[in-house]
Amino acid sequence: MLTREQILEALRVAVEPLALAMWEGGSVARGAADAMSDIDLSIVVEDDAVAAMWGPIEAALSARSPIALAWHAPEPAWHGHAQRIYRLRDASPWLLVDVAIIKRSAADKFVDPEQHGVARVIFDRIGASAPRPFDADAFREKLRAGLARAVTTFEMFESFVEKELARGRLIDAIHFWRGLAVTPLITVLSVKYRPLRFDFSPRYLDRDFPSDVVRELIELHYVRDADDLRAKRPRARALFERTVAAIDLDAIDLDAIVSAARS
């Protein structure tokens, strides 16, 4: 079976003569990689070279193993970069190769350590992997807007859960429960416990939230039947309201959080 280091070396040899920078992010950057982690690779190129980079990448992968499956992110992707994910026949099915090709001019290269961890830089000829200057005032306004959206979403739409239960449509009720109650609940909890990653949805909660909050969220996620869902609605609302009441955005020392993450 191919190892991650064999795959990374094959890609480095193919990409280094053509690209400006290459680094590994994801679980490696967060210090959480294990035997089941995939490869999250970022490659920076000149703005007009994005499309041309896929050929060498796929040739390098195919030289080590046939590509069993490939997924192409619809463009423009939500993050603004070109992205493809590959499964190799001769590697573990968990060892996916997730490649983002980033234009040199891109403002956000997803490398700021307070959000994405410390990238493992393979090469970088232009300093593309350096974190951007942090603007605490601008981020605080982004945080304020995200909190306001979560509060409005919960207050406006959480009642749709009961509406669908009254109609006897449990699947619809569960869909609204997770999307319009639990998701904004996670957002407000994120504002409280991990403000710089408040918009990361349910990812990494076991690391970022207190264990009792994680246990409560696990219980809220699992729904046995309509009665169970009805019983969980007031629990979610109580946690939501307590959390919102405890948040003081102006008291969050964003600069200190960023400084600690970058030190």
N, C-alpha and C positions, 0 to 999 in steps of 0.2 A: 504493500500500500504506500502511496506517495505521502510524504510528510509535508507539513506547512513550510518548513525551511527549504525543502526541495522545490516546492512550487514558487516560493518567494525568490529564490536564487534564479530560477529560470526566467521569471518575469524581470528581475533586475537586469540580467544580461541583455534581454531584448529591449528594455525600455530606456536604460541609462543613456545610450547614445542619442536618443531622440527627445527625451523629456527634460524638464527643468528641475523637477523634484519628485520624490516618491516617499511616502511614509505609510506606516501601518497604524490604524486607529482602532476603534471598537473596543473589545474586551482587553486587548493588549494595552491600549492607552490608559484604560481604567485600572490596570493591574489585576484584572479578574479573569484572565485567559485560563482555560483548562482544556482537557483533551477533546471536548465537544465544541470548542469555539471555532467559528469560521474565520476567514481572512478578510478583513476590511481594509482595502487598499485605496489610497488616494494618489493620483498621478497628476501633476501640474504640467501644462503644455502652453505654448503660445496659442493665442486665441483662435487662429486659423488652422490649428493642427489637431483639433479634437477628433474629427472623423477619421483621420489618417492613422490614429494611434490604435484603433481596434484591431487592425490587421496584424501588426506585430504581437499584440497581446494574445490574440487567439492562436496565432502560429506557435508561440512559445508554449502555451498550454497544451495544444494538440501534439506537440513534439514529446511531451511527457506522458500524456494520456488522451484518448479520445474524449471530446466534450460530449457528455451524455445528455445534458440539458442546458439551455441558456435562456435567461429572462432579460428582456430589454425594457428598461424603464420608459414609459411614455414621455415624449418630449414636447414641450418643456416640462421637466420634472419639477416637483414641488420645491426641491432644494436648489434648483438652478443649474445643476451639473448633469453631465451625461453619465449614465450608470447602467452597468450590466452585471448580472450574477451568473456564475457558471458552476455546474456540478460536473466533476470529472469522474469518468468510469472507474479509474484506478485509485481513487481516494475515498476516504470515508464520506458517506452521504451528508454528514454534518460539516465537513470541511469544504463548504462552499467558498468560492472566490468572488468576493463582492468588490467590484472595481468602480470607482468614481473618477472620471476624467474632468479636471477642473481647469478652467481658463485662467491664464496668468492674471487677467484683469478682475477676476471675481473678488468681490469685497469680502465675502464670508467663505473661507475655505474649510470651515468646520474643524478648526484646529485650536480654538481657544480652550486652554486646559480646565478652566473652571466649569465648562460645560461638557467637554468631550474627553478630558483626561490628557495625559502627556503622550503625544504621538511618538512612536518608534521611527525615527527618521532613518531612511535607508540611503538617500542622498538628497541634497538640496543645494543647488548652485546659486539660488537667488534669494534665499531667506524666506521662501514662501511658507515655511512651517512656523515662523515666528508668530506669537499671539498678537492680535490687534490691540491698540490702546483701548482701554476700557472707559466708557463714558457712563458714569454712575447715574447721572441725571436722566440721560436718554433711556437707560435700562429701567430706571424706576418708573418712568412713564409707560413703558411697555408692560411692566409688571402691573401697574395700576389698571391699564386697559384690559389685560388678561383676567385680572380678578373681577372687574366689572362685567365682562362677558360671561364668566362662570356663574356669577350671582344671578344675572338676568336669565341665563339659560335655565338654571335650576328653578328659579321662582316662576318663570313663564311656562315651563314644559313638564316639570316633574309630575304634575297632575295627570298627564297623558297616560301614565302607568295605570292609574285607577280607572280611567276611561276605557282602556282596552280590557282590563279585567272585567269591568261591568258588561262589556260586549261579549265576554267569553273567549277572548282571543289572547291566550296566554303567551304564545310566541311573540306577538306584537308587543304585549306588555313587557316581556323580558327585554326585547330590543330597545324599547324606550327607557326602561329602567337602567340598562347599562350605558346607553348613550346620553341620556338627558338627566340622569340623577347621579349615578356612580362616577361618570367621567367628570362633570363639574366639581363633584366632591373631591376627587383626586387632585384637580387643579388647585382648589383653595388650600388643601392640605400641602400641596407642593409649594405654594406661596409661603406658607408658614415654615415648612421644614427644609425646603431646598429651593430657595427663590431663584437661583440662577438657572435652574432646570425646571421651572414651573410648568413649562409647556411640553414636557417629555411624556405626558400621559402615564400609562401604567408601568413604564419601563423602570427597572432598578428600585422599585419601592422597598424591597427587602433590605437594601443597603442604606437607603436614604431616610426612611421613616422609622420611628420607634416601633419596637416589636409588637406592642399592644395595638397600635394603629394598623399595622400590617395584618394582624389576626382579625381585626374587625372588618377590614376591607375584603379579606378572603371570605369571611362569612357572608358579607353583603353581596359578593359576586355570585355565590352559589344559591340557586333558587330551586326549591323542591317542588312547589306547586303554588297555586294562586293564594292559598292561605298564608304560606310562608312568605310570599312576596308582600302581601298586605302587612304582615307583622314587621317586615324589615323597613318599610317606608318611614315610619316615625324614627327608627334608629338612625337612618341615613340623614334625615332632616335635623335631628338633634346634634349629630356630629358636625354637620354642615354649619349650622347656626353658631355653635360653640367656636368653631374654627374661625369663621369670618369675624366674630366679635373679638377674637384674640389678636387679630392681625393689625399691626400698625406699620404701614408701609414706610413711613418717614423714619421710623426707628431702626429699620434694617440697615446695618452697616455693610453695604454692598462692596465698598472698596476693601474693607478688611477681609471679606470672604474671598474676593478675587486675589488679593495679595497672598492669602494663605494657600490658595490653589496653585498659584504660580511660583511659590517659593521652593 
